[in-house]
Amino acid sequence: MALKNPVMTASGTFGYGLEFADLMPLDGIGGIIVKGTTLKPREGNDYPRMAETASGMLNCVGLQNKGVDYFCKHIYPQIKDIDTNMIVNVSGSSPEDYAECAARIDALEKIPAIELNISCPNVKDGGMAFGVTCAGASSVVKAVRERYHKTLIVKLSPNVTNIAEIARAVEAEGADSVSLINTLMGMAIDIEKRQTLLSINTGGLSGPAVKPVALRMVWQVAKAVKIPVVGLGGICSAKDAIEFLMAGATAIEIGTANFLDPTVSIKVRDGINDWLDRHGCQSVQEIIGVID
């Protein structure tokens, strides 16, 4: 799958892209990964399900969405003609759920790829169990690969001992690419109320606080697999993005920063171009993976 530039937006932080159409040119970035989609509708977790933390935020939204059939019937017609890669993030609670959801999206002509969420830590079942073991990750990718025939990106969990092992496992089952990292498990407590700030106590930590961990993991995985790596985790500027590219990512995703500045992806794109011009680089390919 070709990108016009290496900047994409991360699932769950950019809606379906339509919400940002009045704020920035959607066709100006390399791809938009729409919010998580499941086979059946999900209500998500009870409120409160977001909390601000030092240099980041916690969320336990719980993959609230109206299901894949609603997406195909009502959302797809609105986004299919946006001139960039529209990618659907897919989640499920069993390999069969993942595969069936992916198969329905496979039939949509203008969706060139899916990002398989095997790692989301803010649901009580499903993603966490699959993303933390090689066997679990492999089982989902194998099931999906049998029924999905376009570009398959697998989003990895950082809540593991050896993320390179998980990456190699999904590569072996036919993943075309891996994206990382998803959120780190975290918690926040209100000491006056003597209770946690999230309804299910724990949630996913994102934002600048996770960037050093994400950068290290992207570097490790890029050295461990032969398929392309998409880097994300705390990217807020062109400098951040370039660090991920130098660590071995061939593309990046911007997530939490979209909440602070809805035009940040365009600014990061332009900042990368400016840096390349100032350093005499003809293409971003010249800096990908320069860190040994």
N, C-alpha and C positions, 0 to 999 in steps of 0.2 A: 504494500500500500504506500503510495507516494504522498508526501506532505508538501505543501507549498512553502512552509517554514516550520521550524521545530516546536512551535508554541501551541499547546492545546490547553483546554480547561478541564478541570477534574470533576468527576461525577459528584453530584450532590451539592455543588457550589455554584452552578451556573444554570440551574433549572433545565429547560429544554432548549436553551439558547434564545428562544423567542422573547423571554423577559428582558434581555439585554439589547434587543434590536434597535431600540431608540437611543441607546447610549454609545454604541460602537458598531463598526462594520463587521458583521459576523463572518463575512468571507475574507477578512483580513488575517485570520489565524489558521494554523494548520489543521485543527480539528476541534470538535466540541464533543465531549463525552457526557451524554445526558444522564439525568438522575437514575438511580438504581431501579431496575424493573424486575418484577417477579412473575411467576406463572399466574398466580392468583392475587387479587387485591390484598394489600396490607394496611392496617390502620396505624402501624408504628407504635412506639411506646408512649406511655402517659407523660404529660407535662409535669414538671419542667424537664426539658431534654436538651438544653444548651446551657453552658456556663463559661464565662470568661476566666482565663487563667493567665498566669505570668507568661507573656510572649506567645500566647496561643489561646485555644478554646477547646472545650470538651463538648462532645455531642453524643446523644443516644437516641437519635431520631427513629431508628429502627426500620429503615427502608420503606417508609410510608409511600405507597403508590397505588394506582388504580388497576394494576395488572397489565400483562402483555397484550391482551386482546383490546383493551381500551387504548393502549399506546398505538397499536396497529391501525385501529379504526379512526381515532380522533387526533392523535399527535403527529403520527407519521405524515399525513397529508399536508400538515402545516410546515414541516421542517425538511421535506424531501428535496426541495429545490434550493436550499441554502447552499451556496457554492463553497463548501468546505467538507471535510470528512465528518459526517455525523455518525457517531459511534455510540452504541447502547451498552450501558453497564448492566450486566445480568447477574442475578443472585437467586438462591434457592435453598431449600432445606433438605434436598436429597439429590444424588446424581441425576435421577430421572426427572426431577423438577427443572434442574438446570438445562438438561438436554431438550426437554419439550419447549421451554421458553426460548432457547436458542434456535430451535428448528422453526418456530413461528417468525422469528426475526430474520432468519435466513431467506425467507420468501420475499422480503422487502428489497426491491431492486436498488434503492438509493442509500441503503445502509451498508457500507463496505466492510464493517468490522464490529465485533463485540468485545467488550472488556469484561472478563469473567471475574466476578468478585468472590473469591474463595476465602477472604480474609477479614471481612468486616467484624469488628469486635463489639458493635453496639446492638446486636440482636442476641436473643437468648438461645437460639438454635440455628443450625445451618453453618454459616460462614466460618465461625471460629473453629469448629471441630474439623472442617476440611483443610483449612489453611495452615494448620500447625504441624501436620505430619506429611511425610512424602507419600504414604499410602492414601491418605485422605485426599490430598491435592491431585494425585494421579487418577483417582477414581472419578473425580468430577471432570477433569480434562478429557479423559478417555471417552466418557459417556457423551460429552458435548461434541468432541471431534468426529464421532460417528455420524452425527446429524447436522453439523454446521460446517459449511464448505467455504466460507470466506475467511478473512483475516481474524485470527483468534489471539487476543491479548489476554494474558492471565495476570491479575492484580494480586501481588503477594503481601502476606502479613509480615510485619516486623516483629511480631510477638513470638519469636522462635529462637532456638539456640543457634542454628546454622541455616541462614536464608539461602545460601548458595546451593545447598542440598535440595531444597524445595524447588529452586529454579531449574536445576538439572532434571528433577523428576518430571516437571510439567513439560519441559523441552522434549524429553523422551517420549511423552504421550502425544506430541504433535502441536504444542503451542507454537505460534508464529512469532510471538513476542512476549515479554513480561513487563509489567509496570510495577513500580515500587517507590515509596512504601505507602501502604494504607496506614491508618492511624494507630498510634501506640495506646495501649490500655492505660487509663488514668482515673483519678478520683479527686473530688474536691469536697470539703466539708465546711458547713456554716457552724462556727463554734458557738454562736449565740443560740441558734435553734437546736444545736446538737444533732444535726442530721446532714446527710449528703445533699449536694446541690442538684443531683440528677435523680430522676424517679426510680431508676433501676440501680442506683449507687455508683456504677462505673460507666465509663464511656470512652470514646475515642479521642485522643489528644492530637490536634493538628496545629499548624501555624509555625512561626519561626523557631519555636522551642525544639521542634523535632528535626530541624534541618541537618545538624551535624550527624545524627544517627542515620538519616535517610541517605546522605551523601556517602557515608562509609559503606552502607549496604549496596548502593548502586555500584560503587567501585568494585566491591567484592563480586557481585553477580555478573557484572560486565566481563570480568576476567574468567568466570566459571562457565559461561554459556556462549554458544555461537549465534544465537538469535538476537535481534535488536532488543535493547533495554530502554524503557521509558522511565525517566526519573521524576519523582515528585516528593514533596514534603517540605513545607516552609518556604517555597520560592515566592519572593515578593518583588524581585528586581531583576534586571538583566544580569547583574553580577552574580546573583544566586543561580540563575539559569545557566550561565557560562560555566560555573563551577561543576554543575551536574554533567554538562556536555564533556568537559575535560575529564571527568571521572569515568566516562564511558557511555553515557546516555546518548542515544541518537535523536531523542525528542524529550520534551518535558511537559508536565502538566502543572497548571496553577490552580490552587484550591482556595484555601482560607483567605488569601489576599483579595479575592473577588468581592468579599464582603466589605472590605475597607475601601476598595477602589474598583468599581465595575469596569473600568477601562484599562486595568493593569496589564492584561494580556497584550494589548496593542503596544503599550509602553515598553514591555519586555521585548517584544518583537523588534521594535525600532532601536532599542538599546543594544540588542545583539548585533544588529546591522551596523550601528555606529562603531561598536568595538571592533568588529571585523574590518571595517574600512580603516580605522585608525592603526590597526596592526598589520595592514597589507594582506589580509586574507581574502581570497576570492570566493571561498565557500565555507560554510560552517563545518563541512566535513574535515577541514584541516585541523580543527581543534578537538574533535571527538576522540576521547580515549587517550589523550596525550599524557595522562598521569599513569606511570607504571605502578 
